[in-house]
Amino acid sequence: ERGFGWCKPSGFNSMVTMQSWMFLSSYEAMREKLLTQRTIQSLVQIGYNSFPEINSKIALACAFSVISSTLTNFSGRYINLNSASQSSNKDELFRGRASNIIFDISQEIIGKIPGKPLAYWLPSQAISAFSARKLQDVGITRRGLQTGNKDQFIRYWHECNVNSMERNYLPRESAIKSDAKWFMFNNGGEFRKWYGNLDLVVNWESNGRQLKSFDGAIIPSEDLYFLPAVSWSRLTSGENAFRQHLQGVLPGDLSPCYYSENIDFQIAYLNSKCASYFLNAINPSITAPVGDVAKLPVPLLSPDSESEIKKRVNQLLSIR
């Protein structure tokens, strides 16, 4: 805004910044204003190895030139240097750029993508898919609880007295009435598809009485606790992995959940290359927040195809 304040209506604001504003939901309002009130003339997504002297996986930069006013039907030029290997020399890559990393696209088209991420590389068919049914139309995504003091409220299951743990995966009504102190807790973990990362327990004695009285705790969407879902690790340095969140397990903030009546099919879709492609377009960063997963388009398949997919998912989960 400061830069545009110095511009004439026909002036340019050119900057080198971190690329996070291009995708993160916290910058959505800024992108909305940029796409409707300014014109992106050119943008180079440098990405990995923007500054070879420092950590190439943290400082991911972009360079852009934006016209202060709006030009209707103008196609900006975008260059994707981030598609090369992480250690690539970006100066050499830019100077010898090939046509396959150059994209000319109108920002009116980019604005059709939910959340307005600058996913300039998407073909028109992929952008059109976002106008169809989405995950948020057939289910809900929610964050899990934050204890505010993991040393006090969280343990590995093998650290606790087995008689003080709820070892049965109880339905919600029964879990609330359980006399146990420690309950299975799904909170992040390593890359695991389909099933796993159930190593933790959390103190939820007397329906979370002690945790609810702790000032630092954040307990959202409690009405969904102990229900089956699809979960994933909110923070990841690579590909996202979606896995089963069992009935009777409490969700943690590092493992958001997707709740649906069609979980067996949704977990298959979320672990597919198709879902990974769309999620990477919405937010190609190290975080996968609930809002971004909710925006993923859902394929419409025949009942026979869905039935076959569910059958294979159940086979995968049976060998856990």
N, C-alpha and C positions, 0 to 999 in steps of 0.2 A: 504494500500500500504506500509505503514511503517513496519507493521508486516511481510509482505511477503518479504520485503527487508532483513530481518534478517533470513529468512528460507533457509534451503537447498532445492534442488529440490524435495526431498522426505519428507520435513518437514511439520509440521502442524501449522496453525495459529488459535488459539482458543480464542474466545472473548465472552463477554456478552455486548450486546448493546440494544438500543431501536429497536423495530421491524419495525419502519417506512420504513427503507430501503428495506424491503421485498416487498413493494407494491407501494409506491408513485412513480408517473411518473418522479419526479425530480431525482430519483436514477436509472432510466432505463439503462443509459449507464454503470453504475457501475455493475448492475446485468448482463448485456450483457457480460461484461468482465469476471465477476466471473464464469458464466456458460460456457464460451468458453475457458478460460485459466486456470481455477482452478477446483478443485473437492470438492464438499460438501460431507464430510464424514458423518456428523451427524448435526442435528439442532433440538433444542427444542424451540418451540414457547410458551413462558410462558404466555404472554398476560396480562389479568386483574390480579390484585393482585400480580404483580411481586415483589413489595416492600410493604408489609402490613403497614409499618410505614408511608407511604405517600399516596397520592391520587391514588387509584387503577385504576382509569379510564384514567389517564394521562400518567403515567410511565409504558408503556407496553413494556416488554423486551423479548429478545430471547437470547439463548446461542448456539454457533455453533463451529464446528471444521472443518477447510477447509484445504485440501491438497494443497501444493504450485503448483503442476503440474496437468496436465490433465490425467485422467484415462478413457479411452473409455469404454462405456457400464457399467460403475460402478453405482450401485444403492445405493444411500445414504439413511440413516434412518432419518425420520422426526417424531417428537412426538408433538402432538397437545394438549397442556394443556389449550389452550384458549377456547376450546369447552365446558369446564365445567362452572358452574355458576361463576359470577364475584367475589364472596367472598370465593371461594374454596381455601383450603390450598394447594398450588401448590407443596410443598415439599411432602406431603402425596400422592398427586395425581401422582407425578412422580415415587415415590418409589413403589406404588401399581398399576402402569400403566397396563391397559387392552389392548388387541390386537386391539380394535376398535379405539384407538387414535395413533396407530403406523402405519406409512406408509413407505414402501420401494419403491423408484421410481428413475429412471435415470433422471439426470438433462437435458439430451438431449430432453426428453419428456416435461419437464417443459418449456424448451425454445420455444416450439411451441405455447405457450399462448401469445397473443398480449400484448406487453409491458413487457414481461418476469417477471410477478409477481411470487413469490414463492408460488403458489397455489398448494402445494404438495398433498392435499387431494382429488383433482379432479379425478374422474375415467376416463378411456380412452375415453369413449363415450362423456363425457363433453368436454374434450380437443379437440376431433375431431370436435365438433360443431363449434369451432372457425375458422376452415378452410372453413366454408360455408359463405353465404352472411351475412353481418353485417349492423348495422344501418347506418354507414357512407357510405354504398353503395347505399342506397335508400333515403338519406336525409343528412342534415348537422347539427352539433351542434355548437352553438356559445355562447360566453359570452355576457352579457349585459353591459350597460354603468355604469361607476363610476363617480359620480359628483365631488368627491374630497372635497366636503363641504356639508354634508347632511343638516346641520342647515340652510344653505342659499338656497338650491335648492329643498329640499324635505319637504313635509307636509303630514299630514293625510288629507283625502279629506274633513272631516268635519271642518277643520281649515280654509278653503278657502271660499271666496265669491263664491257662486254658479254660479254667472254670469260670473266669470272669468275662469270657468272650462269647459273643453270639455266633456260633459256628454254623447255624442253619440259615439258608437264604430265604428268609421269611417274607411274605407279602407285607405291604405297608401297615395294615391294621394290626397284624401280629407283632411286627417289629417294634411298633410304638409301645406295646404292652410288655415287651421283653424286660426281664430283670437284669440283663447283662449290662456291663459297663462299656466294653469295647465292641465296636461294630466295624465290619470291613469298610475300607475307605479307598476310593478310587481317586488318585491325585497325581496325575502326570506319569512320568516314567519313560523308559526307553522306547525305541521304535518297535511296536508290536501290532500287527494286524490281527483282526478277528477276535482275539482273546488275550488276556494277560494283564500284567502290572497290578495285580491285586496283592500287594505285599504289606499294605499299611492298615492300621486300625485307628479309629478316632473315638474319643470319649463322648458317647452319646447316652450316658446313663440317665434314666428317668426322662426320656425324650429330650435329651440335650439340656437339662436344667442348668448344669454348671456352665456349659458353653454359652448358653443364652444370657447368663448373668454377667459374662465377661465383656467389658466395654470394647475391647478390640475386635470382637468377632463380627463377621458379616454373614448373615444367614438368609440368602435369597431363595425364593421359590420353594419354601419348605414343604408345600403340599405335594411336590413331586419326589421327595426323598423316598428311597427304597423301591422306586418303580423301575422296571427294566427300560433300557435305552441304548442308544449308540453313543459311545464316548470317543474322545481323541485327546491328545496332548496339546494344550494351548500354545506351548512354546516348542519349536522344533528347528533344527538347523538344516533339515533336508525335506524329504517327501513326508506328507502327512499320512498317518496310519489310523484307521478307524477300527474300533473293537467293541465287543459286547460289554455292556454295563448290566450286570446281573441284578435281578430282583433281590432286595435285601441289602444292597450296598449303598453307602452314602457317597454322593458326588462331591469332589473337591474343586476348588477354583482352577487348579491346573488341568483338570479334566472336564471341560464342558460336556454337556449331554444334549442329544437330540431325541425327543420323545415322540413316538408315532405309533399308530395301530398296525403299521406295516414294517416293523423293524427289520425282519429278515431280508426283505427286499432292499430297504434303504442302506443297510450296512454293505450290501454287495455293490450298490451304486456308488456309495461314498469311497469305497476302496478301488473303484475302477479308474482307468486312465481318463475317461470322459470327465468325471467329477474333479480329478486332479487338474485337468486342463482348465476348467472353468474357475476353480478356486485359485489357481496360480494367476489367472487373469484379474480376478477381483482384488487379490492381495498377495503378491509374490514376496512376502516378507517372512520373518521367522515366527510370526504369531498367526494363529487361526482363531480369531474371536467368534463368538456365537453369531453375531450379526452378519458376518461374511458367509458363514456356512449356510445360514438361513436363506441367502439370496441365490443359492445354486439352483439352476433349472432341473426339473425332474423329467426323465423320459417317460413317454406313454407307450407301454408295451401290451401285448395281448395277454389275456389271462393264462394261456398255456406257457408263454415265455416267463411270466412272473413266477408261475408255479415251479418251473424247472430251475430258475435261479434260486428260489427259496430252498428247494431240495438240495442243491449243491452247497448252499450256505450252511445248512444243518449238518451236512457231511463234514464240512470243514470244522465246525464247532464241536462235533462229536469226538474229534481226535485230539482235543486240547490236552 
